Amino acid sequence: MECLRLSHPKKSGVAPNATAEVSIDSDVAKITFKGAWLLSDTRTDIAGVVKELNSDFVKKVRFDLSGVTTYDSSLISFLLRVYEASAQKNADFDFKSLPQGPRSLLRLAVAVPEGERKKEVQASNNLIGIISSRAMGVIDDFRSSATFVGEASIAAVKVARHTAHFRMCDLMMLIQRAGPEALPIVGFISFLVGMILGFVGVTSLGMYGSEIFVADLVGIAMVRELGAIMVAIVMAGRTGAAFAAELASMKVNEEISAYRTFGISPMEFLVIPRIIALTLMFPLLTIFADAIALMGGMVVSVGLSDVSMDQYINRTISALTLVQCSTGVGKSIVFGFIVAAVGCRMGMQAQTSSEGVGMATTSSVVESIKLIIITDAIFAIIFVIFGI
């Protein structure tokens, strides 16, 4: 930074145009400034002043700027270095002894960094500080999540009453992006997963001459569990992350603030269409993924064993029931809501910076996958209790 380039008059042999003299009386260090404190002129070296302030006797630092004729950021930079040196040795920095102009600028300069430094010290050196910081983070996250859920619930009620304000063309575009455009990647992943399950089944059940039951393995595993989970994970990384990045970028560009200024609810106009689109498309994508995975398992089973295509299809039809098919499709609806809601929440609550956009995108994928696994475990327990 330009304002931190302090001159060294002792080395150059030039007398400084702006001086800062330190005088210590008891435990009070008084710094007297004189001359024109400008970036273009030579100034007193800050190292000498800091060395004087490091004395064990100094408990308070005061200032006399009555001799300053004019100043720019060089004076504020000098005061900031003095402030940092005082903070390191826990000396009292007397803001009141500064004139109004320099005092206001200095307070503005130290306001945020001071808080960050205190937080870092607590987090690194104090166990209680670490625990309290983590607890406050959990509380803040819960508060933000509750706020988002409340606003989304109100918007959902308006949708049910046909009073929500969003464009149908936007909803159709989101359905296109979340549905048909996702078919290639969903189909590719599902086909490979089906082939892997088929290969595992053929190699394992082939030792007992039971290759025909590969159809049961692939069909039940994909329809009940893996189909919905694979679609959810793929869509969390594809569409959920895209939702988070889009909304976070709109927040950085203050587009969301512009919506509010015009009286348009961002929750109704931006979030609800995305949740509706992804929730509607997830069951269809899951059915498509199940069908493609069954084909992948059939290709491996027919190619590596004596099972014919007709036998494999008939065995798959007899192994699968309507209840088993509906469990995976039913879970996919919940997974779709989770992926869309988490992606939108992370985007709407992102920090207004490029780093915030990246963090929102990453967090949406991580949180979505975590909630998907937890929700699937809850469904598994419920299905066992009710014998489904």
Stockholm file with secondary structure:
# STOCKHOLM 1.0

chainA/1-388         MECLRLSHPKKSGVAPNATAEVSIDSDVAKITFKGAWLLSDTRTDIAGVVKELNSDFVKKVRFDLSGVTTYDSSLISFLLRVYEASAQKNADFDFKSLPQGPRSLLRLAVAVPEGERKKEVQASNNLIGIISSRAMGVIDDFRSSATFVGEASIAAVKVARHTAHFRMCDLMMLIQRAGPEALPIVGFISFLVGMILGFVGVTSLGMYGSEIFVADLVGIAMVRELGAIMVAIVMAGRTGAAFAAELASMKVNEEISAYRTFGISPMEFLVIPRIIALTLMFPLLTIFADAIALMGGMVVSVGLSDVSMDQYINRTISALTLVQCSTGVGKSIVFGFIVAAVGCRMGMQAQTSSEGVGMATTSSVVESIKLIIITDAIFAIIFVIFGI
#=GR chainA/1-388 SS CGGGCCCCHHHHTCCCSEEEEEEEETTEEEEEEEEEECTTSCBCCHHHHHHHHTCTTCCEEEEEEEEEEEECHHHHHHHHHHHHHHHHTTCEECGGGSCHHHHHHHHHHHHHHHHHHHHHHHHHHCHHHHHHHHHHHHHHHHHHHHHHHHHHHHHHHHHHTTCCCCCHHHHHHHHHHHTGGGHHHHHHHHHHHHHHHHHHHHHHHGGGTCGGGHHHHHHHHIIIIIHHHHHHHHHIIIIIHHHHHHHHHHHHTTHHHHHHHTTCCHIIIIIHHHHHHHHHHHHHHHHHHHHHHHHHHHHHHHHHSSCCHHHHHHHHHHHCCHHHHHHHHHHHHHHHHHHHHHHHHHHHTCCSSHHHHHHHHHHHHHHHHHHHHHHHHHHHHHHHHHTC
#=GC SS_cons         CGGGCCCCHHHHTCCCSEEEEEEEETTEEEEEEEEEECTTSCBCCHHHHHHHHTCTTCCEEEEEEEEEEEECHHHHHHHHHHHHHHHHTTCEECGGGSCHHHHHHHHHHHHHHHHHHHHHHHHHHCHHHHHHHHHHHHHHHHHHHHHHHHHHHHHHHHHHTTCCCCCHHHHHHHHHHHTGGGHHHHHHHHHHHHHHHHHHHHHHHGGGTCGGGHHHHHHHHIIIIIHHHHHHHHHIIIIIHHHHHHHHHHHHTTHHHHHHHTTCCHIIIIIHHHHHHHHHHHHHHHHHHHHHHHHHHHHHHHHHSSCCHHHHHHHHHHHCCHHHHHHHHHHHHHHHHHHHHHHHHHHHTCCSSHHHHHHHHHHHHHHHHHHHHHHHHHHHHHHHHHTC
//
